[in-house]
Amino acid sequence: MLVDNPKQRLFLALLPPPALQEQVTAIKQQFAEQFASQAALRSPPHITLVPPFEWPSSDLPALTGSLEAFAKQQTPVAIQLSGFGAFAPRVIFIHVVPSPELQQLQAQAHHHM
């Protein structure tokens, strides 16, 4: 007997404060218009901590609860942005300057997952 257990493609990310989200979204809108790419507007401005992975849909409540507990243990991380980069040919991004705090958070998120 086959059991259908579909998976969802997810990633774990930090979302910037609303004011910064608005600024970055305006830049994304400008890029979408300038380069005729609506893909820029598919996801909110974010900093990826854990790249895309697949997770069973039936286990999403457990993942959500686990990540909520993880997030409550974290302290705010200062982020510095500097210029633009690209994952050619389709992704333009704002460089996030690496910091020990951000790298530690990313390592903890990977370990938690």
C-alpha positions in Angstrom: 0.0 0.0 0.0 1.4 3.4 -1.0 0.9 6.3 1.4 0.7 9.7 -0.2 2.7 12.1 2.0 3.4 15.2 0.0 6.2 17.4 0.9 6.5 21.2 0.9 9.5 23.2 -0.1 10.5 25.6 2.6 13.4 27.7 3.8 14.2 29.4 7.1 14.9 33.1 6.9 15.1 36.3 8.9 12.6 39.1 8.0 13.9 42.7 8.4 11.9 45.3 10.4 8.9 46.7 8.5 10.6 50.0 7.5 13.5 48.2 5.9 11.1 45.7 4.3 9.4 48.6 2.6 12.6 50.1 1.4 13.9 46.8 0.0 10.5 46.0 -1.6 10.6 49.4 -3.4 14.0 48.4 -4.8 12.6 45.0 -5.8 9.7 46.7 -7.6 12.2 48.9 -9.4 14.2 45.9 -10.5 11.0 44.0 -11.5 10.0 46.9 -13.8 13.5 47.6 -15.1 14.3 44.0 -16.0 10.7 42.7 -16.7 11.0 40.2 -13.9 8.1 39.5 -11.6 10.1 36.8 -9.8 11.7 39.6 -7.7 8.4 40.1 -6.0 7.5 36.5 -5.1 9.1 36.4 -1.7 9.4 39.1 1.0 12.8 40.7 1.6 14.7 38.2 3.8 18.0 36.8 4.9 18.2 33.1 4.3 19.4 31.1 7.3 18.6 27.6 6.0 18.4 27.1 2.2 15.3 25.4 0.6 14.5 22.0 1.9 11.6 19.6 1.6 9.5 18.8 4.7 6.5 16.4 4.9 3.3 18.4 5.0 1.9 16.2 7.7 4.8 17.2 10.0 4.5 21.0 9.5 2.9 21.5 13.0 5.8 19.9 14.7 8.3 22.0 12.6 6.4 25.2 13.4 6.3 24.5 17.1 10.0 23.6 17.1 11.0 26.8 15.2 8.8 28.9 17.4 10.7 27.6 20.5 14.0 28.1 18.7 13.1 31.7 17.8 12.1 32.6 21.4 15.6 31.7 22.5 17.3 34.1 20.1 18.4 37.7 20.6 18.2 40.4 17.9 21.1 40.5 15.5 22.5 43.7 14.0 22.6 43.5 10.2 24.8 45.6 7.9 24.0 45.9 4.2 26.5 46.8 1.5 25.8 47.0 -2.2 24.3 44.5 -4.6 25.2 41.0 -6.0 23.6 38.4 -8.2 23.1 34.7 -8.5 23.1 34.9 -12.3 21.0 34.9 -14.3 17.9 35.3 -12.2 18.6 36.7 -8.7 19.7 40.1 -7.6 20.3 40.6 -3.9 21.6 43.1 -1.4 24.9 42.0 0.2 24.6 41.2 3.9 27.9 41.9 5.7 28.8 38.7 7.6 29.1 39.2 11.4 30.0 36.6 14.1 26.5 37.0 15.5 24.8 36.3 12.2 27.1 33.4 11.4 26.4 31.9 14.9 22.6 32.3 14.4 22.9 30.6 11.0 25.0 27.7 12.5 22.5 27.3 15.4 19.6 27.3 12.9 21.3 24.6 10.8 22.0 22.6 13.9 18.4 23.0 15.1 17.0 21.7 11.8 
